[in-house]
Amino acid sequence: MAEKPLAADGLSPQQLLDLYRKMVIIRRADQEALNLQRQGELGLWGQFLGQEATQVGATVAMESTDWIVPSYREFGMAMCRGIDPGEMLGYFRGLTHGPWDPRRYRFLPFTISVATQVPHAVGFAMGCRLEGSREVVLCVFGDGATSEGDWHEAMNFAGVFQAPVVFLCQNNQWAISVPLRRQTAGSIAERAQGYGFAGVRIDGNDVLAVFSAVRSAADRARRGEGPSLIEAVTYRMGAHTSADDPTRYRLDSDLAPWSSRDPIETYAAWLRSQALLDEGQADSIDAEAEGMAEAMRGKLRRLPLPSPAASLFDRVYHDPPASFLKEREEFEATLEPVE
C-alpha cells in the first residue's frame, strides 16, 4: 500500500479519504447488525468483517448507472449505493423480501441461494447490451459459489456471448465450514481462461487494488470486450452467519495472519503516510459511524409490521381480476387485529 501513488487511478485526495470513510462506516454497521441479532432484533446476520476493502473498492469503481447483483453478504455495497441500512435490516428481521427499489439504486435484491444470482447477472448484462446501453453488471459471489453448477453455466454463457459483466469473487477462504483447499483445486481466477476471457487474482484487502481491477474490467466490458473474472483474496474474520460457530472448525492460528492485514488499518496507515488522514479526521469519521449505527438501530425498531394480505397478494397481478380481489377480501376478514 505504501508504494501506491497519491492519486491512484485518478482518485483525488478527497476520494482516497472517502474510501476509508466508507470502510469504517460499513464495518460499524456490520457490528451493530450483529449486536442487534444477538439482542433478538434480527433473525439472522451474515458478517462481512474483513471484507470491507473489496466491497467499497468494487462499488466505487463502477459508474452510478451500472448494476450490481449481490449475494447475501454485500450489505456494505448496498450502503455505498445509498440504500438506507435501517430499512435493509427489515429483510433480516423477516419483514420484507426487499425494501428498496432496484431500479433507483441499480442494486438487485440480496440472493440467499448460493450462485443463483450469477446466471441472473449474465442475463441482465445481455439485456443491457441488446438495449444498446453502456451499462455494465457487477456480479458478486464467494469462493463457495464457484463450486456450483449455476456458476459454471453462467461463466460459459458469458464467455460465448461476450456479456458486459464483471464477475467478482470475494474469496474469503471459507464456504461455511469448508476451507478453500477442500473445495477448490488451483486458482479461481485461472478458470476464466477455460471460458474464453480474462481472469486476475488480486489482494482483496487492498482497497486501491480492488478499485483498479474492477474499474479496468468494467471499462473493457463497456468497450464491448466481454466479461472478466476477478478473484479478490481476502478473509472472513467473523462467522459465516450468526448461526455459525467458527471455533468448531477454525483455529486462532488460522485467523492471526489475517488480523495483521486488516484492510482498514493498513489503508489508514498508508493515508497517514501520505498526510491524507489525521487524528481529527479519524475521530470525525468514527463519530459519523456511531451516529449511523444509532440511526440504523432506531430505524429498524420503528419499521412497521407488514400486512399479510399485501405480502401474499400485492405482487401477483398488475391488474387483478375481480375474483382475485374477492379472495383478498375474504383473507383479510380472517385476520386478527394487530395490537
N, C-alpha and C positions, 0 to 999 in steps of 0.2 A: 504493500500500500504506500509506503513512504516514498517510493520511486515514481509515483504517478505524477504527471504534470498538473499544475494548478487547475487549469480549465480542461479537465478530462472530457474528450469528445465534445468540446464546445460548451460545456457547462460553466456557468458563471459562478463566482464565489457564493452568491446567494443561493443558487440552485444546489451547489455542493453542500451547503449548510442545511438546506431543506431536506436533503436525503437523510441526514442524521436526525432531523426533527421528526420526520415520518417514521423512522425506525423506532425511535424512543416512544412515540405515541402509540404505535400499534402493539409494541411489547407491553405497555401498560394496560392496554385494552385486553390483551390476551390474559394477563394475570388477573385482572378484575373479573373477566368472564369465568375463569377457573374458581375464583373466590365465590362468585355467585352460584356456581354449580354446587360447590361444597355446602353452601347455605340453603340448598333446596330450591333455589330460584330458577335453575335450568335443569333440564332433563339429562343433558349430555354436553360435553365440551371437548373439542379436539385442539390441543395446544399447537402453536407453531413457534414456540420458543427456540431460538437459534436459527430460524429461517427468515428473519426479518430482511436481511440484505437481498435475498432472492426475490421476495415479494415486492419490496419497494423498488429495487433497481429495474425489475422487469416491467412493472406497471408504468413507471415514469418514462421508460424508453419508448412505449407505444404512443401513438398520436391519440388525441382525445376522441377521434372519430373511429378508431379501431375497436374491435370487440375482444372481450376476454371471456373465455369459457373455463370456469374453475372446477376443482373438485370440492371437497367439503372443508379443506384446511386453508382456503385463501381468504379468510376474513380480513387480513391485513390489506390485501389487494383491493378488496371491496371498499375499505375505508379510504384508501388512496384515490379511489374513483369518486369519493364524495358521498357514499351511502352512509346514512346515519347508523352508527353502531348499536345504539339502543333499540332501534327498530329491527335491526338484523337479529338481535338476540331473541326476538319473538319467535324466530324459526327454531332455536334451540330450546325454547320453552314449550314448544308444541302448539303455538297459537296461529301459525301460518305456514303455508308451503313456500312462500316467497314474498317478503314485504316490500320489495322495490320494483320499479318499472324497468325491465331490462333495456328497453329502447332509450330511456332517458340517460342511463349511465353506461350504456354499451357493455353491460356486465350481466351475464346469464346467471340463472339460479345455481346455488350450490348443488353438487351432484354427490350423493352418498354411495351409490353403486360404483365400485371401482372400475375405471376405464370406460364406462358407458358414455362419458362426455366427449371422448376422443373422436368417434365417428360423427357425433353431432357437430363438433367443431369443423371437421373437414367438409361436411355437407353445407354448413353455414358459409365457409370460405368459398366454396364453389358457387353458392348463390350470390355472394358479393361480386365474384368475377363475372357471372352471367349478367348481372345488372350493370356492368361496366364501371363499378365504383373503384376507388383507390383503397378501400378498406381492407385491412389485414386482420386475421384472427389469431390471437394468442391462446393456445390450449395448454393448460397447466395440469400436471399429474405427478404422482410419486413414483418411486422406483418399483413398488409393488404392482402398479398398473401395467408396467411393461411386460409382465408375465401373463397378461390376459389376452384372449383371442381378439377382443374388440380393438385392442391397441394395434395388433398386427394388421388387421383388416384396414383400419383407418390409415396407417402408415403406407401400406401398399397402394391404396386408392389415391392418397395424396401424391405419392410419387408418380404414379402413372398419369394422373391428370394435372399435375403441377399446380395443386391448390395453393392459394396465397395464405398459408398458415405457418405459424411458428410453434413448434412443439417444445415445451419447456418441462423437463423432468427435474423436479426437486428431489434429488437423490439424497434422502436423509438417512440412508443406511438400514432402515428397518421397514418391513412390511408387517405391521403389528408386532408380533414377536419373532418373526423370521428375519435373520440377518441377511444382508445383501449376498454374502458368499454362499448362502444356502439356496438362493433362488435365481441368481444371475451369474452366468459364466462369461467373463470378458467385460468389455466396456459397453455401456448402454449407448453412448454416442456413436461408436463404430458400427452399430447396427444400421444406421442411416444409409450406409453405402449399399447395403442389400436392397434398399428401396429406391435407390437412384437419386439420392440428394445428400446434401452436406450435413455432417454432424460434428459437433465440437464439445469438448469437455472443459469446464471452467470451474474456478473456485466460487462456489455458491455463497461463501461468507464474505466475499469482496463485492460490495455494492456497485463499485465502478466497473468491475469486470462483467458483472451481470448486465448492467446498463449498456455497456459497449456491445456485448454479444447479441443481446436482444434487439438493440437498435439496428445493428448491421443486418441481422436476419430479417427484420421487418422491412427494411429498405430493399433488400433483394426480392422479397415477396411482392412488394409494391411495384417493382420494375418488371414483374412477370417472370422472375427467375425461379419460382417454385418454393417448396417448403424447406425448412431446416429443422434439425433436432439439436437442442441444447441440453446437455447434461450438467446441471448445476450441483456440484458436490458439496453437501452441507451435512448437518447432523440434527436429528430430532432430540433435543435436550430434555424434553419432558416425556410424558407418557403418550401412547398412541391416542387415547382418549381418556376422559375422566373415569371410565370403567375399566381401565387397564392398570396393571401393577408391573412396571418395567423392572423392578428389583427381582422379579422371579426369573428373568432371562437375561438381564444385563448387569455387568459388574461396574462398580465405581471406577475401576481402572479403564473401562471402555470409554467412559464419559470424560475422564480427566483431560486427555489431549485436546478435546474439542472445546472444553471450558476455557482453555487458554487462547482459543481462536474465536472468542465471542465476536460476532460481526459488528456489534455496536461499539464495543470497547476498542477494537482495532481501528475502526474508522474514526472514532473520536480522537484517538492518539494521532492519526495522520492529520486530521483537521487542525489540531493544536500545533503540530509541527509546521503547518503552513500559515499559522496565525489566523485561522478562519473560525476558531472556536475558543472562547474564553469562559471562565467560571460563571460570569454573569449571564452569558447566553445559555450555558448548560443549565443553570438554575432556572432560568425563564422557561426553557423547554420542558424541564421536569414539572414545573408548576402548571404549564399548559396541559401536560399529560394527566396530572392529577385532576384538574378541572374537567377534562374529557371523561375520565373514569367516573367521577361523581355524576356528571350529566347522563352518562350511559346507564348507570345504575338506576337513577331516578326515572329515566325514560322507560326502562324495562318494567319497573314496578307500576307504572301508570298505564301500561298497554291494556286496552280493553279486551275482555273475553270475546272471541269470535262468535258470530251467530252460527249455530249448527246448520240452519237452513241455507245460509249463504255458502258455507263450506261445501255442502252437497249439491246445491242447485245452480249457483250463480254462473259457473263457467262451463255449463253444458251446452246451452244454445245461445246464439246471438239474438234470435227472435223466437222465444219459446212458444210452443203451441199451447192452446187453452188447456188441453189435458195435462200438460206438464205443470202449468201454473196451479191447476186444481190439486195435483199431487203435493205441491209445495205447501199449499194452504192446509191440507189435511195433516201434513207432517208438523207444521208449526203449531197446530191446535193440540198436538200431543205433548208439547214441550212444557216442562215446569218452569216457572219464572225464576230468573237468576237473582239471588239476594244481593 
